[in-house]
């Protein structure tokens, strides 16, 4: 194994505002994303803010998936961190992007567990 983990950090813009504010739907999307990637789910915790926004985490045996949504801006920040060689975090991140009906997407994949973070180890996708 070249790395202990892979960490995808993504900026999702111009998402469906109604989806970004629907906690049960976002929770289903994240659980499905984890399953689609082949991860083993351990715990799920999501919170709906008033008047809008959702934050949540799906803890998987291989690490985690998280979201913070800002419906008032059509924006969500997500990260998908997986350890080992069996799970590709990009599978889950792409599933989430499509499910949130994202129109503008920027992500960075960073290897984890390789010592000090160096910019040449960060891969933009």
Residue pairs with C-beta under 8 A, 6 or more apart in sequence:
1 84
1 85
2 111
2 114
3 111
3 112
3 113
3 114
4 83
4 84
4 112
4 113
4 114
5 63
5 81
5 82
5 83
5 84
5 111
5 112
5 113
6 81
6 82
6 88
6 89
6 109
6 110
6 111
6 112
7 79
7 80
7 81
7 89
7 109
7 110
7 111
7 112
8 78
8 79
8 80
8 81
8 89
8 90
8 92
8 93
8 107
8 108
8 109
8 110
8 125
9 77
9 78
9 79
9 107
9 108
9 110
10 77
10 78
10 79
10 80
10 93
10 96
10 97
10 105
10 106
10 107
10 108
11 75
11 77
11 105
11 106
11 107
12 75
12 76
12 77
12 78
12 96
12 97
12 100
12 102
12 104
12 105
13 74
13 75
13 102
13 103
13 104
13 105
13 106
14 74
14 102
14 103
14 104
15 69
15 74
15 75
15 76
15 100
15 101
15 102
15 103
16 100
16 101
17 71
17 72
17 74
18 71
19 25
19 26
19 29
19 99
19 100
19 101
20 26
20 52
20 53
20 54
20 69
20 70
20 71
20 74
20 75
20 76
20 100
21 48
21 52
21 53
21 54
21 69
21 71
22 54
23 46
23 47
23 48
23 54
23 56
26 46
26 54
26 56
26 67
26 69
27 44
27 46
27 56
29 95
29 96
29 99
29 100
30 44
30 46
30 56
30 58
30 65
30 67
30 96
31 41
31 44
31 58
32 95
32 99
33 58
33 65
33 80
33 91
33 92
33 93
33 95
33 96
33 99
34 41
34 58
34 60
34 65
34 92
35 41
36 91
36 92
36 95
37 80
37 82
37 87
37 88
37 89
37 91
37 92
37 95
38 86
38 87
38 91
39 60
39 61
39 62
39 82
39 87
39 92
40 60
40 61
40 62
41 58
41 59
41 60
42 59
42 60
42 61
43 57
43 58
43 59
44 56
44 57
44 58
44 59
45 56
45 57
45 59
46 54
46 55
46 56
46 57
47 54
47 55
47 56
48 54
49 55
52 70
52 71
52 72
53 68
53 69
53 70
53 71
53 72
54 67
54 68
54 69
55 66
55 67
55 68
55 69
56 66
56 67
57 64
57 65
57 66
58 64
58 65
58 66
60 82
60 87
62 82
62 83
62 84
62 86
62 87
63 81
63 82
63 83
64 79
64 80
64 81
65 78
65 79
65 80
65 81
65 92
65 96
66 78
66 79
67 76
67 77
67 78
67 96
68 76
68 77
69 75
69 76
70 76
76 100
76 102
78 93
78 96
80 89
80 90
80 92
80 93
80 96
81 89
81 112
82 88
82 89
82 92
83 112
83 113
89 109
90 109
90 125
93 107
97 105
106 124
107 124
107 125
108 122
108 123
108 124
108 125
109 122
109 123
109 124
109 125
110 117
110 121
110 122
110 123
111 121
114 121
